[in-house]
Amino acid sequence: MNRLRHGVLFFLLLTAPFSAVAEEGAAQRPEVWTARNSVEFSLAHSPDSRVALQRMHAAAAAVDQARVGYYPNVDLSARYGQTNNPMYSFGNILNQGTFNNAIDFNDPGRTDDLNLQAGITYRLYNGGRDEAGVAAAEAGLARSKMDREVVHSQLAFQVVRSFQSMVQAEEMLEARRAAKTAIHASLAVAQARYDAGDLLKADMLNLEVEELRASENLIIAQHRLELSRKIFLNLLGLQEGEVLINPEVGCDQQLPPDRSYANRPELLSLSHAEEAAMARVQAARGGNMPTVDGFASYQYDKGFVEEGNGDSWMAGVQLNYRLFEGYKTSADVAGAMAELSAVRAQRQKIELGMDLEVKQADLNYRQALQRLQVTEKMVEQAAESARLSRTRFKEGVILASDLIDVEMRHTDARVSYSVAKANIKVAMADLRRAMGLPQFETVTDVEVKK
């Protein structure tokens, strides 16, 4: 029983930190989502963001690996053995300080040796390859940081677009619900007129069909809203949960007058890639240079057969120069130069594409502004037309088909206005992404805890 109790206690202590982390993650989840806190949450919890963070950690580890050449190698070794080999036995006798003139060089006999040795080596010069390797690794780390910024930029834009999709879906649902309510009210008026003999059966049937169509559109709108919520949660790294949104708060995005792509993280990433490629060219050229190593060692020998002991040391400098290696260095240099040229060509291509993206995003934003103004007037006119048509239908002045057409135009106008409002937010978000700006000025790069 005591063992079981101790096992349960150990399990609780082991799982407590994970429970605390889960509770902390749950506490960070806001009750009402806005565009701003949605972006902040996604940068901290999205799987894409976490993957980019781990890649940045791997790049940082690569920098540490590249710096290994800056440090010496220190080795310790211990060995014990016995032999009757004349050469090794005579060496043991000399190392242990037990030589005398009576020893037969051809048969010194059996000896043993306990050898303790410490050594240090340090590369003094290798043609600048260590420095170039560190420079390439540091450029790789800087590039991984920019690549993480690329992921965050794309993720933030997708979150804003998904958020606006939910806003649009909710407004469309409300428009479909209002359309059904209006048709239902008109159908009640039509029923009263039909009972009074003031309406044809065909008009009555047309309104009933239109009510069924409104019900179908309402169901589609409900499903679209549920799907948009699921997509939103997926972007945030969540599986389930209630989604309550407030589109009026946390959506204060602004645009600078200058339409430039100079801050795009993709461009900065390629700049660091070019630095790394240049460093690799320098490292490859270092293969034509010699290497210089310094070394030192100390050893202690102890014998138990001859009862002797002794110590010795050695230190020096070694120079190596490879005269011919099958053109390996020239091939390495050619490969590194080709990689550098490819990076520079890729940078030029990316700059052309970014310039086009900015111009397209700017055109889309201006078009969205114009559409918003037009659809806003459409809604006002369609709402007034629908109000007048319902009154005239109640008075028997217009046919049911005319009323149906007016109601459909009113609903379509509301849907178009909802789409236009969402489109202008998405267009602004896309333009900020194309210009390399964060979606919200106060949103910073959230560091995810390991």
C-alpha positions in Angstrom: 0.0 0.0 0.0 2.9 2.4 0.8 4.5 1.6 -2.5 1.2 2.4 -4.3 0.8 5.6 -2.4 4.4 6.7 -3.2 3.8 5.8 -6.9 0.7 8.0 -7.1 2.5 10.9 -5.4 5.4 10.6 -7.8 3.0 10.6 -10.8 1.3 13.7 -9.5 4.6 15.5 -9.0 5.7 14.4 -12.5 2.6 15.6 -14.3 2.1 18.9 -12.3 4.3 21.0 -14.5 2.5 19.8 -17.6 -0.9 20.6 -16.0 0.4 24.1 -15.1 1.4 24.7 -18.7 -2.0 23.5 -20.0 -3.8 25.8 -17.5 -1.5 28.7 -18.5 -2.3 28.2 -22.2 -6.0 28.0 -21.4 -5.8 31.2 -19.3 -4.1 33.0 -22.2 -7.1 32.3 -24.5 -9.3 35.4 -24.6 -13.1 35.1 -24.1 -13.8 37.5 -27.0 -11.7 37.4 -30.1 -10.7 40.6 -31.9 -8.5 40.9 -35.0 -5.6 42.1 -32.8 -5.6 39.5 -30.1 -6.2 36.8 -32.7 -2.9 37.7 -34.4 -1.1 37.8 -31.1 -2.5 34.4 -30.0 -1.6 32.8 -33.4 2.0 34.0 -33.2 2.4 32.3 -29.8 0.4 29.1 -30.3 0.2 28.2 -34.0 2.2 25.1 -35.0 3.7 26.9 -37.9 5.1 29.5 -35.5 6.5 26.8 -33.3 8.2 25.0 -36.2 9.8 28.2 -37.3 11.1 28.8 -33.8 12.7 25.3 -33.6 14.4 25.9 -36.9 15.8 29.1 -35.5 17.1 27.2 -32.5 18.7 24.6 -34.9 20.4 27.5 -36.7 21.7 28.9 -33.4 23.1 25.4 -32.6 24.8 25.4 -36.0 26.6 28.7 -35.0 27.9 27.0 -31.9 29.1 24.0 -34.0 30.9 26.4 -36.4 32.7 28.0 -33.5 34.2 24.7 -32.4 37.4 25.5 -34.4 38.1 28.5 -32.1 38.7 26.1 -29.2 41.5 23.6 -28.6 41.0 19.9 -28.4 42.0 18.4 -25.0 42.4 14.6 -24.7 43.0 12.3 -21.7 43.8 8.6 -22.0 44.8 5.7 -19.8 46.1 2.3 -20.8 47.7 -0.7 -19.2 49.3 -3.7 -21.0 52.0 -6.4 -20.8 54.3 -7.5 -23.5 57.5 -9.5 -24.3 58.0 -7.9 -27.7 61.6 -6.7 -27.6 60.9 -3.3 -29.1 57.9 -2.5 -26.9 59.5 -3.9 -23.8 62.7 -1.9 -24.3 60.5 1.2 -24.8 58.7 0.5 -21.5 62.1 0.1 -19.8 63.2 3.5 -21.1 60.0 5.3 -20.3 60.0 3.9 -16.7 63.7 4.8 -16.2 64.8 1.2 -15.3 67.5 0.8 -18.0 70.9 -0.8 -17.0 73.8 -2.2 -19.0 72.9 -5.8 -18.2 69.7 -5.7 -20.3 69.8 -7.8 -23.5 68.5 -5.6 -26.3 67.3 -8.6 -28.2 65.4 -10.1 -25.3 64.7 -7.5 -22.6 62.0 -9.8 -21.1 58.4 -9.3 -20.1 57.4 -5.8 -19.0 54.1 -4.1 -18.2 53.1 -0.4 -18.4 50.4 1.8 -17.0 50.3 4.8 -19.3 48.5 8.0 -18.4 48.5 10.7 -21.1 47.1 14.2 -21.5 47.3 16.1 -24.8 46.2 19.4 -26.3 46.0 20.4 -30.0 45.0 23.8 -31.4 44.7 24.8 -35.0 46.6 28.1 -35.4 45.7 28.7 -39.0 43.6 27.1 -41.7 43.3 29.7 -44.4 40.4 31.5 -42.8 38.0 28.6 -43.2 37.0 28.7 -39.5 36.1 32.4 -39.7 34.2 31.9 -42.9 32.3 28.9 -41.5 31.2 31.0 -38.5 30.2 33.9 -40.7 28.1 31.5 -42.8 26.5 30.0 -39.8 25.7 33.4 -38.3 24.2 34.5 -41.6 22.2 31.3 -41.5 20.9 32.2 -38.1 19.9 35.7 -39.2 18.2 34.1 -42.2 16.3 31.7 -40.0 15.0 34.7 -37.9 13.8 36.4 -41.1 12.2 33.1 -42.2 10.4 33.1 -39.0 9.2 36.6 -39.7 8.0 35.4 -43.1 6.0 32.7 -41.4 4.6 35.3 -38.9 3.7 37.7 -41.7 1.9 35.0 -43.7 0.2 33.7 -40.6 -0.9 37.1 -39.4 -2.5 37.9 -42.8 -4.3 34.5 -42.9 -5.6 35.1 -39.4 -6.9 38.6 -40.3 -8.5 37.2 -43.5 -10.1 34.3 -41.5 -11.4 36.8 -38.9 -13.0 39.0 -41.6 -14.4 35.8 -43.1 -16.2 35.1 -39.9 -17.4 38.7 -39.7 -18.7 38.4 -43.2 -20.3 35.0 -42.5 -22.1 36.4 -39.4 -23.4 39.4 -41.4 -24.5 37.2 -44.3 -26.3 34.9 -41.8 -28.1 38.0 -40.4 -29.0 39.1 -43.9 -30.4 35.7 -44.8 -32.3 35.6 -41.6 -33.8 39.0 -42.2 -34.7 37.9 -45.8 -36.6 34.9 -44.4 -38.4 37.0 -41.9 -39.4 39.5 -44.5 -40.7 36.8 -46.9 -42.6 35.2 -44.0 -44.3 38.5 -43.2 -45.2 39.0 -46.8 -46.5 35.5 -47.0 -48.8 36.2 -44.1 -50.1 39.3 -45.9 -50.5 37.1 -49.0 -52.5 34.5 -47.1 -54.9 37.2 -45.9 -55.4 38.5 -49.4 -55.8 35.0 -50.8 -58.4 34.2 -48.2 -60.2 37.4 -49.1 -60.0 36.4 -52.8 -57.7 39.3 -53.7 -54.6 37.2 -54.7 -54.1 34.5 -57.2 -53.0 31.0 -56.2 -49.9 31.3 -58.4 -48.7 34.3 -56.5 -49.3 32.5 -53.2 -47.2 29.5 -54.4 -44.4 31.8 -55.6 -44.1 33.3 -52.2 -44.1 29.9 -50.6 -41.3 28.8 -52.9 -39.4 31.9 -52.1 -39.7 31.3 -48.4 -38.3 27.8 -48.9 -35.4 29.2 -50.9 -34.8 31.7 -48.1 -34.7 28.8 -45.6 -32.2 27.0 -47.8 -30.0 30.1 -48.1 -30.2 30.5 -44.3 -29.0 26.9 -43.8 -26.1 27.4 -46.2 -25.1 30.6 -44.3 -25.2 28.8 -41.0 -22.9 26.1 -42.3 -20.5 28.6 -43.8 -20.2 30.4 -40.5 -19.4 27.1 -38.7 -16.8 26.3 -41.3 -15.2 29.8 -41.0 -15.0 29.4 -37.3 -13.3 26.0 -37.6 -10.8 27.4 -40.1 -10.1 30.3 -37.6 -9.5 27.9 -34.7 -7.2 25.8 -36.9 -5.0 28.8 -37.7 -4.7 29.6 -34.0 -3.6 26.1 -33.2 -6.9 25.1 -31.5 -9.2 22.2 -32.2 -12.4 23.1 -30.5 -13.9 26.0 -28.6 -16.6 28.7 -28.6 -15.8 31.6 -30.9 -17.2 35.0 -29.9 -15.8 37.9 -32.0 -16.0 41.6 -31.7 -15.2 43.2 -35.1 -15.4 46.8 -33.7 -12.4 46.5 -31.4 -8.8 45.8 -32.2 -9.0 46.5 -36.0 -7.2 49.8 -36.1 -4.9 49.2 -39.1 -3.2 52.1 -40.8 -1.3 52.5 -44.1 1.8 54.6 -44.6 1.9 56.8 -47.6 5.0 55.1 -49.0 4.3 51.9 -50.9 7.6 50.2 -50.5 8.6 46.5 -50.0 12.0 47.3 -48.4 10.9 45.8 -45.1 9.8 42.5 -46.5 11.4 39.7 -44.4 11.7 37.6 -47.5 14.0 40.2 -49.0 16.1 40.4 -45.8 16.2 36.6 -45.7 17.8 36.6 -49.1 20.3 39.2 -48.1 21.5 37.0 -45.3 21.5 34.0 -47.7 23.8 36.1 -49.9 26.1 36.7 -47.0 26.2 33.0 -46.2 27.0 32.2 -49.8 29.8 34.7 -49.9 31.2 33.2 -46.7 31.1 29.7 -48.2 33.0 31.0 -51.2 35.7 32.3 -48.8 35.8 28.9 -47.0 36.2 27.0 -50.2 39.1 29.3 -51.3 40.7 28.5 -47.9 41.4 25.0 -49.3 44.3 26.4 -51.2 46.0 27.5 -48.0 48.1 25.5 -45.6 47.1 24.5 -42.1 49.2 25.2 -39.0 48.6 23.2 -35.7 50.1 23.6 -32.3 50.3 20.5 -30.0 51.5 19.5 -26.6 51.3 16.4 -24.5 52.4 14.9 -21.2 52.6 11.3 -20.2 53.4 9.2 -17.1 54.4 5.6 -17.3 54.4 3.1 -14.3 55.7 -0.4 -14.4 54.9 -3.1 -11.8 57.2 -5.9 -13.2 60.3 -3.8 -13.2 59.1 -1.4 -10.5 59.9 1.7 -12.4 58.2 5.0 -13.3 58.8 8.0 -15.4 57.2 11.0 -17.2 57.8 12.9 -20.4 56.4 15.7 -22.4 56.4 16.8 -26.0 55.3 20.1 -27.7 55.7 21.6 -31.2 54.1 23.1 -34.3 53.1 21.2 -37.4 52.5 22.7 -40.9 50.5 20.8 -43.5 50.1 21.8 -47.2 48.4 19.6 -49.7 50.0 20.0 -53.1 47.4 18.1 -55.1 44.0 16.8 -54.2 42.4 16.1 -57.6 41.1 19.6 -58.2 38.7 19.3 -55.2 39.3 22.9 -54.0 38.7 24.4 -57.4 35.5 22.4 -57.7 34.4 23.5 -54.2 35.1 27.2 -55.2 33.2 26.8 -58.5 30.2 25.3 -56.7 30.1 28.0 -54.0 30.4 30.7 -56.7 27.5 29.1 -58.6 25.4 29.1 -55.4 26.2 32.7 -54.8 25.1 33.6 -58.3 21.9 31.7 -57.9 21.1 33.5 -54.7 21.7 36.9 -56.3 19.5 35.9 -59.3 16.8 34.7 -56.9 17.0 38.1 -55.0 16.4 39.9 -58.3 13.4 37.7 -59.1 12.0 38.2 -55.6 12.3 42.0 -55.9 10.4 42.0 -59.2 7.7 39.8 -57.7 7.4 42.0 -54.6 7.1 45.1 -56.6 4.2 43.5 -58.5 2.6 42.3 -55.2 2.6 45.8 -53.7 1.1 47.3 -56.9 -1.6 44.6 -57.0 -2.4 44.9 -53.3 -2.6 48.7 -53.7 -5.0 48.4 -56.6 -7.1 45.9 -54.7 -7.3 48.2 -51.7 -8.4 51.2 -53.8 -10.9 49.1 -55.6 -12.3 47.8 -52.3 -12.7 51.4 -51.1 -14.8 52.3 -54.2 -16.9 49.1 -53.9 -17.6 49.9 -50.3 -19.0 53.3 -51.2 -21.1 51.9 -54.0 -22.6 49.0 -52.0 -23.4 51.3 -49.1 -25.6 53.3 -51.4 -27.1 50.1 -52.8 -28.2 49.0 -49.4 -29.8 52.3 -48.6 -31.8 52.3 -51.9 -32.6 48.6 -51.8 -33.9 48.9 -48.2 -36.2 51.8 -49.1 -37.4 50.1 -52.2 -38.2 46.9 -50.2 -40.1 48.9 -47.6 -42.2 50.6 -50.3 -42.8 47.4 -52.2 -44.1 45.6 -49.1 -46.5 48.4 -48.5 -47.7 48.4 -52.1 -48.0 44.6 -52.0 -50.2 44.8 -48.9 -52.4 47.3 -50.7 -52.5 45.0 -53.7 -50.7 47.4 -56.1 -47.9 45.1 -57.2 -47.6 41.4 -57.9 -45.9 38.8 -55.7 -43.2 38.3 -58.4 -42.4 42.0 -58.2 -42.1 41.8 -54.4 -39.9 38.7 -54.6 -37.6 40.5 -57.0 -37.3 43.5 -54.7 -36.6 41.3 -51.7 -33.9 39.4 -53.5 -32.2 42.7 -54.6 -32.3 43.9 -51.0 -30.7 40.7 -49.7 -28.1 40.8 -52.5 -27.3 44.4 -51.7 -26.8 43.5 -48.0 -24.6 40.6 -48.9 -22.5 42.7 -51.3 -22.1 45.4 -48.7 -20.9 42.7 -46.2 -18.5 41.4 -48.7 -17.2 44.9 -49.5 -16.6 45.6 -45.8 -14.6 42.4 -45.4 -12.7 42.9 -48.6 -11.4 46.3 -47.6 -10.1 44.9 -44.3 -8.5 41.9 -46.2 -7.1 44.2 -48.8 -5.5 46.5 -46.2 -4.1 43.4 -44.5 -2.7 42.1 -47.7 -1.2 45.5 -48.6 0.5 45.7 -45.2 1.9 42.1 -45.7 3.1 43.1 -49.2 4.9 46.1 -47.7 6.6 44.0 -45.0 4.6 45.7 -42.2 3.1 43.9 -39.1 -0.7 43.7 -39.2 -0.8 45.8 -36.0 1.9 48.2 -34.9 1.9 47.0 -31.3 2.0 43.3 -32.2 5.5 42.1 -31.6 7.3 38.9 -32.2 6.1 36.7 -29.4 8.8 34.3 -28.1 7.4 30.9 -27.5 8.6 29.2 -24.4 10.2 25.8 -24.9 
